[in-house]
Amino acid sequence: MNKTRKELIHKLSDLITEGDIVSEGKLPPERELAAILGTTRPLLREALIALEALGVLDIRDRQGIFLAEEKVGEIGRVLGQAQVWPLELLSQAMEIRQLLDPGAAALAALRRKERDIAKMDECIFLLEKLHADRDPQEALLGAYWNTVLHATIFKATGNTLLSRLYESLLEMSEKGISAMRMEVLDSAAPERTEQILEQHRLLVSAIKDQDVKTAREASKKHLKFTIDTLVELSRVSPVSNFFAERMDSALE
């Protein structure tokens, strides 16, 4: 973690815990916060994203920045996890996905029900529509439906514990991951977004056809493409890429 960023998140954490910048559960606007902390707004936003991802803050569009926890003691406990910066958070989340997703896709191919397929098809349809319409909300809504699609695949495994493990991962880092995915979608060329869509289509098609081997391989291919893109955009650490030659055997 960059030293300046680490110091900023801890300084902000201390001010929150001490109550110096909190009034009736709400923090000052970004501009005022940046002045209080003596930092730039871009750096402040990264700190806010980190604390929101950790469940400390609730950033509401056009309403402001609120505490997500009512008890100061609980806030302090969660802030103990604040060593995790968005880069590390997303890197660790993608490591977990590389371990879980291919197996979940294979199991979903074996056990999926028609209602699971219907939900996956709905996600694909909405992702395609957002892209075709060049919807200005494509990054935000695309990140949401992408998350729903993968959560549906895990649910289709019929393994409640596995599904809950994935839900716990999302609960911990969904907002941080979505923020990074939005930046990826905004930065990506249209053909890259189309490639992601095609990968999703192939994955869902394999699950629908109950083709276990193809479902597993489609999941691995999609994750490799996603992680390569994130590494390229400096959103995850290269050492988190298990699909690199040195780590590929870990997924066999």
Backbone bond lengths (Angstrom), bond angles and torsions (degrees), N, CA, C in turn:
res aa  C-N    CA-C-N  psi(-1)  N-CA   C-N-CA  omega(-1)  CA-C   N-CA-C  phi
1 M - - - 1.454 - - 1.520 109.68 -
2 N 1.320 118.10 132.88 1.442 122.74 176.23 1.528 109.82 -55.31
3 K 1.359 116.57 134.37 1.460 120.45 -174.93 1.521 111.96 -59.04
4 T 1.342 116.54 -43.45 1.463 120.40 -179.87 1.522 110.79 -60.60
5 R 1.335 116.87 -42.68 1.459 120.95 179.93 1.521 111.05 -67.25
6 K 1.328 115.94 -40.77 1.464 120.08 179.58 1.526 110.33 -62.28
7 E 1.325 116.31 -44.40 1.463 120.20 179.01 1.526 110.93 -63.19
8 L 1.335 116.17 -38.75 1.458 120.36 -178.78 1.523 111.65 -64.86
9 I 1.329 116.70 -45.92 1.460 118.94 -177.61 1.524 111.10 -65.72
10 H 1.335 117.01 -34.79 1.466 119.28 178.22 1.526 111.42 -73.48
11 K 1.322 116.68 -35.91 1.467 119.94 177.13 1.525 110.21 -64.72
12 L 1.320 116.46 -44.22 1.457 121.15 177.93 1.525 110.59 -64.23
13 S 1.333 116.10 -40.76 1.466 121.01 178.50 1.521 111.07 -60.67
14 D 1.337 116.22 -43.47 1.468 120.48 -179.70 1.523 111.04 -63.16
15 L 1.327 116.56 -43.07 1.465 120.40 -179.78 1.526 111.19 -63.60
16 I 1.340 116.21 -37.05 1.467 120.33 178.42 1.524 109.99 -67.52
17 T 1.334 116.45 -48.05 1.465 121.44 -177.82 1.521 111.39 -61.51
18 E 1.330 116.42 -40.00 1.466 120.80 -178.95 1.526 112.23 -77.85
19 G 1.324 116.75 -12.03 1.458 120.60 178.08 1.508 114.56 79.57
20 D 1.338 116.74 9.36 1.463 120.32 -175.55 1.526 113.71 -67.55
21 I 1.313 117.12 -25.60 1.470 119.49 -176.37 1.529 111.75 -120.33
22 V 1.327 115.99 15.84 1.465 120.23 -177.29 1.523 110.12 -112.80
23 S 1.316 115.91 128.31 1.460 121.15 177.07 1.522 108.69 -130.60
24 E 1.334 115.60 113.30 1.465 121.74 -178.76 1.528 111.47 53.35
25 G 1.327 114.70 43.44 1.461 120.42 176.23 1.511 115.40 78.24
26 K 1.326 117.75 8.44 1.465 121.07 -176.96 1.522 110.71 -124.65
27 L 1.347 115.70 142.05 1.458 121.90 177.31 1.528 110.00 -94.05
28 P 1.334 117.53 161.96 1.470 120.48 177.30 1.530 111.38 -64.15
29 P 1.329 117.57 164.75 1.471 121.07 176.15 1.530 110.96 -61.48
30 E 1.329 116.42 161.31 1.468 121.65 -176.98 1.522 112.74 -54.11
31 R 1.329 116.75 -46.41 1.465 119.94 -176.57 1.526 110.88 -59.19
32 E 1.335 115.93 -43.72 1.466 120.64 -179.84 1.524 110.94 -68.71
33 L 1.335 116.22 -40.32 1.467 120.41 178.59 1.525 111.14 -61.55
34 A 1.332 116.18 -43.27 1.465 120.64 -179.96 1.525 110.37 -60.64
35 A 1.336 116.54 -39.46 1.468 120.65 179.16 1.525 110.61 -67.45
36 I 1.331 116.72 -42.06 1.469 120.95 179.56 1.526 110.79 -61.20
37 L 1.332 115.61 -41.75 1.461 121.19 -176.17 1.525 112.98 -86.69
38 G 1.331 116.58 -9.71 1.456 120.09 -179.72 1.512 112.61 64.90
39 T 1.328 116.23 43.01 1.461 120.39 -177.61 1.522 110.27 -134.60
40 T 1.316 116.19 177.73 1.461 120.88 177.97 1.525 109.66 -88.37
41 R 1.310 116.72 157.48 1.465 119.93 -179.85 1.528 112.73 -66.65
42 P 1.359 119.74 -37.18 1.471 118.66 176.34 1.529 112.74 -59.76
43 L 1.348 117.21 -43.26 1.465 119.92 178.16 1.526 110.61 -66.40
44 L 1.326 116.24 -39.22 1.461 120.23 178.53 1.520 110.56 -61.30
45 R 1.339 117.01 -42.62 1.469 120.30 -179.45 1.524 110.96 -60.03
46 E 1.332 117.01 -39.26 1.462 119.91 179.17 1.526 110.71 -64.09
47 A 1.334 116.36 -39.96 1.464 120.03 177.98 1.527 110.45 -65.53
48 L 1.322 116.58 -40.75 1.466 120.78 179.18 1.525 110.92 -64.66
49 I 1.346 116.63 -40.97 1.467 120.92 177.91 1.525 110.09 -61.22
50 A 1.339 116.07 -42.65 1.468 120.00 -179.93 1.517 110.99 -61.20
51 L 1.332 116.81 -45.17 1.462 120.36 -178.27 1.526 111.77 -71.90
52 E 1.330 117.04 -30.51 1.462 119.23 175.10 1.524 109.94 -68.82
53 A 1.340 116.31 -41.94 1.464 120.45 179.26 1.519 111.47 -62.40
54 L 1.331 116.75 -30.82 1.459 121.37 179.25 1.528 112.26 -83.70
55 G 1.330 116.86 -1.77 1.455 119.90 177.14 1.512 114.37 85.42
56 V 1.336 117.61 13.69 1.462 121.20 -179.64 1.523 111.01 -85.63
57 L 1.339 115.86 -42.04 1.458 121.19 -176.47 1.523 111.44 -115.26
58 D 1.305 114.67 157.61 1.463 122.41 174.86 1.527 106.38 -127.42
59 I 1.332 116.90 104.78 1.463 121.51 -177.45 1.522 108.16 -93.51
60 R 1.318 116.08 114.59 1.462 121.30 -175.68 1.521 110.23 -110.05
61 D 1.322 115.32 127.82 1.463 120.32 -179.77 1.522 110.97 -55.72
62 R 1.327 115.35 128.36 1.467 123.93 175.09 1.531 113.64 64.24
63 Q 1.322 117.00 6.84 1.467 119.56 178.92 1.518 112.15 -115.42
64 G 1.334 116.20 -35.19 1.451 118.64 178.73 1.514 113.38 128.81
65 I 1.327 114.68 -167.19 1.465 122.51 -177.01 1.521 108.15 -111.52
66 F 1.326 116.31 121.37 1.459 121.58 -175.50 1.527 110.72 -120.78
67 L 1.333 115.46 156.63 1.455 119.95 171.47 1.520 108.42 -73.28
68 A 1.324 116.25 136.49 1.463 120.22 177.99 1.520 111.03 -89.20
69 E 1.337 116.63 -18.54 1.462 121.72 179.68 1.524 109.25 -113.27
70 E 1.329 116.59 137.36 1.461 120.33 -177.92 1.525 112.28 -84.19
71 K 1.331 116.99 -32.29 1.454 120.37 -175.28 1.528 110.56 -93.76
72 V 1.327 115.74 129.37 1.461 120.31 -179.18 1.522 110.85 -59.95
73 G 1.341 116.77 -38.36 1.459 120.44 179.82 1.512 111.64 -61.09
74 E 1.332 116.27 -39.36 1.461 120.60 179.03 1.517 110.56 -68.38
75 I 1.329 116.22 -37.33 1.460 120.05 176.99 1.522 109.88 -61.26
76 G 1.330 115.61 -44.18 1.458 119.67 179.49 1.510 112.04 -60.85
77 R 1.341 116.79 -38.59 1.465 120.42 179.78 1.524 110.44 -64.05
78 V 1.330 115.85 -45.79 1.461 119.72 -179.01 1.520 111.22 -66.96
79 L 1.337 116.07 -36.64 1.460 119.28 -179.42 1.521 111.59 -65.35
80 G 1.312 116.72 -17.40 1.459 119.69 175.43 1.510 111.80 -64.90
81 Q 1.349 116.26 -17.38 1.462 121.16 178.37 1.529 111.80 -92.30
82 A 1.327 116.60 2.89 1.461 120.26 -171.27 1.517 114.37 -70.81
83 Q 1.341 117.21 1.94 1.456 119.25 172.81 1.521 110.20 -64.97
84 V 1.346 116.16 -21.43 1.462 120.29 -177.04 1.522 109.51 -82.00
85 W 1.306 116.80 111.15 1.461 123.00 178.04 1.520 108.62 -90.92
86 P 1.340 120.07 156.90 1.462 120.07 -177.84 1.522 114.82 -47.67
87 L 1.349 118.23 -38.91 1.463 119.74 179.06 1.518 110.40 -60.50
88 E 1.347 116.61 -49.68 1.454 120.35 179.77 1.525 111.24 -66.61
89 L 1.336 115.59 -38.33 1.460 120.65 -179.02 1.518 110.69 -60.19
90 L 1.326 116.57 -49.03 1.459 120.42 -179.11 1.526 110.73 -69.33
91 S 1.332 117.08 -37.86 1.466 120.27 178.34 1.522 110.64 -60.07
92 Q 1.331 116.58 -46.08 1.461 120.47 -179.21 1.528 111.27 -67.35
93 A 1.331 116.02 -38.24 1.463 119.59 178.25 1.524 110.75 -62.78
94 M 1.335 116.98 -41.02 1.461 119.97 -179.48 1.527 111.43 -70.64
95 E 1.328 117.60 -31.18 1.465 119.89 174.02 1.530 109.96 -61.26
96 I 1.328 116.12 -45.25 1.466 120.32 179.78 1.526 110.35 -62.95
97 R 1.323 116.43 -41.20 1.466 119.56 -179.61 1.526 111.73 -63.60
98 Q 1.321 116.98 -36.32 1.465 119.24 178.89 1.526 111.29 -64.54
99 L 1.322 116.03 -30.74 1.459 120.37 178.83 1.529 111.99 -79.58
100 L 1.332 116.81 -32.95 1.465 120.64 -172.90 1.530 114.99 -97.52
101 D 1.330 117.37 -42.24 1.467 120.44 -168.48 1.532 115.38 -60.53
102 P 1.345 119.49 -48.36 1.475 117.69 -177.86 1.526 113.02 -59.99
103 G 1.328 116.33 -42.46 1.463 119.56 178.20 1.515 112.20 -65.93
104 A 1.333 116.28 -38.49 1.464 120.25 178.96 1.525 110.65 -65.55
105 A 1.332 116.99 -39.27 1.470 120.45 178.74 1.524 110.46 -62.77
106 A 1.335 116.71 -41.53 1.465 120.92 179.32 1.528 110.88 -64.69
107 L 1.330 115.99 -43.20 1.466 120.08 -179.58 1.529 110.97 -68.29
108 A 1.330 116.13 -36.95 1.468 120.11 177.28 1.523 110.67 -63.03
109 A 1.343 116.75 -37.22 1.467 120.47 178.42 1.527 110.99 -62.49
110 L 1.308 116.60 -33.37 1.463 120.89 179.24 1.526 112.36 -75.49
111 R 1.324 116.77 -37.18 1.463 120.40 -166.31 1.527 115.39 -114.53
112 R 1.319 118.31 -4.52 1.464 119.68 -172.69 1.518 111.98 -56.85
113 K 1.334 114.64 147.61 1.455 122.19 176.30 1.527 108.51 -110.58
114 E 1.315 115.87 166.80 1.463 119.84 -177.01 1.526 111.93 -60.54
115 R 1.326 116.98 -35.09 1.468 119.00 179.65 1.534 110.88 -66.89
116 D 1.343 116.65 -31.34 1.462 119.97 176.77 1.526 110.20 -67.00
117 I 1.333 115.36 -44.82 1.468 120.30 179.27 1.525 110.56 -62.29
118 A 1.330 116.28 -40.49 1.469 120.40 179.88 1.526 110.67 -60.96
119 K 1.334 116.80 -40.64 1.460 120.50 179.89 1.528 110.76 -69.40
120 M 1.329 116.97 -40.28 1.466 120.17 177.63 1.527 110.60 -63.14
121 D 1.333 116.21 -43.14 1.468 120.43 178.60 1.528 111.00 -61.55
122 E 1.329 116.04 -38.29 1.466 119.99 178.29 1.529 110.47 -62.69
123 C 1.328 116.09 -43.31 1.469 120.16 179.31 1.525 111.02 -61.74
124 I 1.340 116.37 -45.05 1.464 120.68 179.59 1.527 110.25 -61.64
125 F 1.332 116.57 -44.77 1.468 121.20 -179.73 1.528 110.89 -58.53
126 L 1.328 116.61 -45.94 1.464 120.27 -177.29 1.529 111.41 -69.98
127 L 1.327 117.33 -36.94 1.465 120.26 176.25 1.529 110.68 -64.42
128 E 1.336 116.23 -41.21 1.467 120.65 178.22 1.524 111.05 -64.88
129 K 1.325 116.25 -41.09 1.467 120.63 -178.75 1.529 111.03 -65.73
130 L 1.330 116.49 -43.13 1.460 120.19 178.27 1.525 110.86 -58.61
131 H 1.333 115.05 -42.14 1.464 119.91 -178.15 1.526 111.26 -71.29
132 A 1.326 116.75 -44.43 1.470 121.06 -178.23 1.525 111.54 -64.84
133 D 1.336 116.13 -37.19 1.465 120.84 -178.25 1.523 112.61 -81.04
134 R 1.349 116.62 -5.02 1.469 120.90 -174.34 1.532 109.70 50.92
135 D 1.323 113.60 43.33 1.460 120.66 -177.86 1.528 110.04 -58.73
136 P 1.346 118.02 130.44 1.470 120.11 179.50 1.528 112.57 -62.19
137 Q 1.334 115.85 -18.77 1.462 120.66 178.29 1.530 111.93 -96.88
138 E 1.349 116.56 15.47 1.468 119.49 -175.65 1.522 112.40 -56.99
139 A 1.335 117.00 -41.71 1.463 119.51 -178.38 1.520 111.13 -62.75
140 L 1.333 116.35 -49.24 1.462 120.83 -177.57 1.523 111.79 -67.96
141 L 1.345 116.78 -53.30 1.464 120.36 -177.67 1.524 111.41 -70.39
142 G 1.336 116.34 -33.31 1.461 119.61 177.46 1.516 111.32 -63.03
143 A 1.338 116.46 -41.00 1.464 120.37 177.28 1.525 110.26 -61.79
144 Y 1.336 116.06 -39.74 1.468 120.35 -179.42 1.531 111.32 -64.90
145 W 1.349 116.98 -50.65 1.468 119.58 -177.09 1.521 111.98 -70.68
146 N 1.324 116.88 -26.90 1.463 120.50 173.03 1.527 109.68 -62.96
147 T 1.332 115.87 -44.25 1.463 120.89 178.74 1.525 111.08 -63.74
148 V 1.337 116.42 -42.92 1.469 120.62 179.31 1.527 110.63 -62.12
149 L 1.335 116.47 -41.46 1.461 120.52 -179.68 1.525 111.22 -59.67
150 H 1.321 116.50 -49.48 1.465 119.21 -177.74 1.531 111.70 -69.05
151 A 1.325 117.01 -34.91 1.464 119.74 176.33 1.529 110.58 -64.85
152 T 1.332 116.83 -36.12 1.469 121.51 178.51 1.523 110.84 -66.06
153 I 1.329 116.70 -38.26 1.469 120.44 177.52 1.525 109.83 -61.68
154 F 1.320 116.81 -42.96 1.464 119.70 178.81 1.527 110.95 -66.02
155 K 1.314 116.78 -38.61 1.463 120.14 178.26 1.524 110.52 -64.30
156 A 1.334 116.35 -34.26 1.464 121.39 -178.33 1.527 112.51 -68.40
157 T 1.331 117.92 -12.79 1.469 119.86 177.48 1.525 111.18 -67.80
158 G 1.335 116.31 -21.01 1.457 119.48 -176.89 1.513 112.63 74.80
159 N 1.334 116.35 5.77 1.464 121.72 179.87 1.528 107.89 -103.21
160 T 1.318 115.68 103.04 1.463 120.55 -174.84 1.520 112.07 -61.52
161 L 1.322 117.21 -39.97 1.461 120.29 -178.94 1.526 110.70 -64.80
162 L 1.334 116.73 -44.01 1.467 120.68 178.78 1.521 110.42 -62.14
163 S 1.326 116.00 -42.94 1.460 120.50 179.25 1.520 110.94 -62.58
164 R 1.335 116.43 -40.14 1.467 120.01 179.96 1.523 111.82 -70.74
165 L 1.316 116.64 -33.05 1.465 119.37 175.00 1.524 110.05 -59.71
166 Y 1.327 115.21 -43.45 1.462 119.77 179.87 1.527 110.34 -67.76
167 E 1.327 116.84 -39.72 1.461 120.44 178.08 1.524 110.85 -63.28
168 S 1.340 116.69 -37.08 1.464 120.30 177.76 1.518 110.66 -64.55
169 L 1.317 115.90 -38.84 1.467 120.43 176.70 1.520 109.88 -61.37
170 L 1.332 116.30 -44.38 1.461 120.32 179.96 1.518 110.98 -66.23
171 E 1.339 116.03 -41.17 1.462 120.41 -179.07 1.523 110.74 -60.16
172 M 1.341 116.32 -36.86 1.455 120.83 -177.76 1.519 112.19 -75.80
173 S 1.330 116.87 -36.31 1.465 117.97 -167.69 1.519 115.78 -133.97
174 E 1.338 117.84 7.80 1.464 120.10 -173.20 1.523 112.59 -55.80
175 K 1.343 117.06 -46.13 1.457 118.88 -175.86 1.519 111.49 -68.54
176 G 1.335 116.23 -38.23 1.455 118.66 177.48 1.511 111.47 -65.71
177 I 1.337 116.23 -42.54 1.458 120.62 179.11 1.525 110.33 -65.27
178 S 1.334 116.74 -43.52 1.462 120.11 -179.51 1.520 111.33 -61.22
179 A 1.336 116.00 -40.14 1.462 119.43 179.07 1.520 110.52 -61.01
180 M 1.340 116.39 -41.88 1.452 119.85 179.69 1.531 110.78 -70.35
181 R 1.342 116.70 -38.53 1.463 119.68 178.85 1.521 110.49 -63.80
182 M 1.331 115.90 -37.17 1.464 118.89 178.76 1.517 110.22 -61.26
183 E 1.335 116.13 -41.51 1.459 119.43 179.82 1.520 110.41 -66.70
184 V 1.336 116.48 -37.87 1.462 120.39 177.83 1.522 110.09 -62.85
185 L 1.330 116.51 -46.47 1.462 120.14 -179.22 1.520 111.20 -64.23
186 D 1.342 116.21 -38.74 1.461 119.87 178.87 1.524 111.05 -66.72
187 S 1.344 116.10 -33.26 1.458 120.40 -175.88 1.523 112.48 -86.14
188 A 1.319 115.59 -24.56 1.462 119.58 -172.79 1.521 111.85 -73.47
189 A 1.326 114.81 146.29 1.460 120.07 174.31 1.525 108.33 -70.74
190 P 1.344 118.16 154.46 1.471 120.91 -179.50 1.526 113.05 -53.19
191 E 1.343 116.94 -37.02 1.464 118.83 -178.68 1.525 111.88 -67.21
192 R 1.332 116.82 -29.03 1.460 119.58 177.97 1.524 110.34 -69.48
193 T 1.325 116.54 -41.02 1.459 120.34 176.64 1.525 110.28 -62.85
194 E 1.329 117.01 -39.02 1.463 121.09 177.96 1.525 110.73 -64.77
195 Q 1.330 117.14 -36.67 1.462 120.43 177.28 1.526 110.79 -62.51
196 I 1.327 116.04 -41.55 1.465 120.04 178.62 1.525 110.30 -63.26
197 L 1.332 116.23 -42.19 1.465 120.42 177.84 1.522 111.21 -60.20
198 E 1.328 116.70 -44.66 1.460 120.51 -179.56 1.528 110.86 -63.88
199 Q 1.324 117.01 -37.75 1.465 120.41 176.87 1.528 110.56 -63.25
200 H 1.323 116.41 -40.48 1.466 120.08 177.03 1.529 110.93 -63.75
201 R 1.328 116.31 -41.81 1.472 120.07 179.45 1.530 110.83 -60.36
202 L 1.326 116.44 -45.78 1.465 120.92 -178.99 1.527 111.40 -64.31
203 L 1.319 116.06 -39.20 1.466 120.60 179.49 1.523 110.87 -64.19
204 V 1.327 116.33 -48.09 1.466 120.42 -179.86 1.526 110.71 -65.85
205 S 1.331 117.03 -38.59 1.465 120.91 179.05 1.528 111.04 -61.51
206 A 1.330 116.80 -42.08 1.466 120.47 179.89 1.526 110.97 -65.67
207 I 1.334 116.36 -40.41 1.466 120.07 178.19 1.528 109.96 -65.53
208 K 1.326 115.76 -41.52 1.465 121.09 179.17 1.534 110.55 -61.24
209 D 1.349 116.50 -40.41 1.470 121.64 -178.80 1.526 112.63 -81.96
210 Q 1.323 116.33 -0.90 1.469 122.81 -177.38 1.531 111.67 57.02
211 D 1.323 114.47 38.12 1.463 122.04 177.74 1.528 107.60 -94.37
212 V 1.323 115.80 93.40 1.462 121.92 -172.70 1.529 112.31 -60.50
213 K 1.321 116.70 -48.40 1.463 120.63 -176.91 1.522 111.59 -63.09
214 T 1.330 116.46 -45.46 1.466 120.02 -179.12 1.522 111.24 -67.01
215 A 1.332 116.89 -36.67 1.466 120.57 178.51 1.526 110.32 -62.50
216 R 1.331 116.11 -44.50 1.464 120.06 179.05 1.532 110.84 -61.98
217 E 1.330 116.29 -46.38 1.461 120.70 -178.17 1.529 111.67 -67.69
218 A 1.335 116.29 -36.93 1.472 119.89 178.52 1.525 110.66 -64.56
219 S 1.331 115.97 -38.74 1.463 120.55 178.19 1.525 110.46 -65.00
220 K 1.335 116.76 -44.55 1.461 120.66 179.24 1.529 111.21 -62.89
221 K 1.338 116.40 -42.50 1.463 120.49 -179.31 1.526 110.59 -63.61
222 H 1.338 116.17 -42.50 1.464 120.47 179.86 1.528 111.11 -64.15
223 L 1.329 116.48 -44.23 1.460 119.89 179.90 1.523 111.48 -65.23
224 K 1.334 116.22 -40.14 1.463 119.39 179.40 1.526 110.32 -61.17
225 F 1.329 116.21 -44.51 1.465 120.62 179.21 1.529 110.36 -62.10
226 T 1.339 115.99 -44.50 1.463 120.96 -179.17 1.522 111.19 -62.11
227 I 1.331 115.91 -46.81 1.463 119.76 -176.95 1.523 111.13 -69.43
228 D 1.336 117.10 -39.93 1.470 119.54 176.14 1.528 110.58 -58.26
229 T 1.338 115.89 -39.98 1.462 120.62 179.03 1.522 110.75 -66.23
230 L 1.328 116.50 -43.87 1.459 120.84 -179.88 1.527 111.59 -65.07
231 V 1.327 116.66 -38.80 1.467 120.31 176.77 1.524 109.81 -64.25
232 E 1.333 115.58 -43.97 1.467 121.20 179.65 1.525 111.22 -58.45
233 L 1.336 116.08 -37.60 1.462 121.02 -179.33 1.528 112.42 -90.25
234 S 1.340 115.96 8.02 1.473 122.15 178.49 1.519 112.45 60.25
235 R 1.343 116.52 36.62 1.461 120.55 179.28 1.521 112.16 -100.62
236 V 1.323 117.42 -16.59 1.461 120.54 172.41 1.520 108.00 -136.55
237 S 1.313 115.20 157.63 1.457 120.84 179.30 1.525 110.24 -73.91
238 P 1.346 118.10 136.82 1.473 120.52 178.56 1.525 113.28 -56.38
239 V 1.344 117.65 -29.85 1.470 119.41 -178.73 1.522 111.73 -71.07
240 S 1.336 117.23 -10.30 1.460 120.74 177.32 1.520 112.32 -83.06
241 N 1.331 116.20 -5.23 1.462 120.53 -177.08 1.523 110.10 -86.51
242 F 1.334 116.42 93.86 1.460 121.35 -179.83 1.527 111.65 -67.99
243 F 1.340 116.59 -17.51 1.451 119.41 -177.79 1.523 112.26 -80.32
244 A 1.341 115.67 -5.19 1.455 118.60 172.98 1.529 107.73 -62.24
245 E 1.304 116.54 154.22 1.468 121.02 -172.59 1.525 112.60 -53.87
246 R 1.334 116.61 -38.17 1.464 119.84 -175.33 1.523 112.77 -67.28
247 M 1.370 116.51 -21.00 1.457 119.77 -174.56 1.517 113.59 -116.25
248 D 1.320 118.05 -3.00 1.461 120.57 -171.90 1.527 112.34 -57.37
249 S 1.327 117.19 -32.44 1.465 120.43 -178.73 1.523 111.75 -65.70
250 A 1.332 117.27 -19.87 1.465 120.33 -179.75 1.517 111.63 -65.40
251 L 1.335 116.52 -21.86 1.458 120.08 -176.84 1.522 112.65 -101.54
252 E 1.317 117.11 -0.20 1.466 119.79 -178.44 1.528 110.73 -79.59
